[in-house]
């Protein structure tokens, strides 16, 4: 299994009366991780009055250099500010949850004589990676040539929902072989998806003495890929034994793969 990583953050630049503000907000983070948001600014010589952070329109952190204490945070569901790792330019959030998903913005204001104020922000999505790869279930352990394979592939719980793909002999399964089921919703917004495969065992699908079917789970736009496959070796044209070989590859803390639009899915085969 190949993995690629592309780190993506959203950032913008906003200028107002000589005050320049640029917010850097991680585009995607994994539940339980620490998120670091930045608010870079230039005051053009004016003294700093305050830096404030908002989730949507609710203030939850401020830094006022002339106040005591300088750092103040307010209780907001899904937000845990790490004061030791936060300051006027950096905001650190610990143990983020799915509730941490939101639009964030920082507001910077200067003291006299300019009293200038500017703000900027971005959106952060928190995802829940599957703890396991997809699993395949079937109604038989022995198949004969001419039978139809009836298999289901189900993803582990995730957020957002995993997209499932069936491959037959490393070729994407035709739509006519697929059966789509409604997604199953779980507490905390987690989702399980299932995709069925109804494949006839015939001369078209049995190649070089075997049929190889693979189910691949993809979590998008953060790309997490895991697969499971079944190999059906053919003894003759009347009978095929089912040999199950699991090749699930699951990610650990480094399995977050920032990737947009799934442009290189074909590389994995």
Secondary structure, DSSP 8 states (H G I E B T S, - for coil): --------EEEEEEEETTEEEEEEEESEEETTS-EEEEEEEE-TT--EEEEEEEETTEEEEEE-TTSSSSEEE---TT--B-GGG--SSEEEE-S--GGG-EEEEEEEEE-TTT--EEEEEEEEEEEB--SS--EEEES-SEE-TT-EEEEEEE--SBBS--EEEEEETTEE--GGGEEE---EE-GGG-EE-EEEEEEE-STTT-BTTEEEEEEEEEETTBTEEEEEEEEEEBSSSS-EE-EEE-------TT---B-STTTTGGGG-
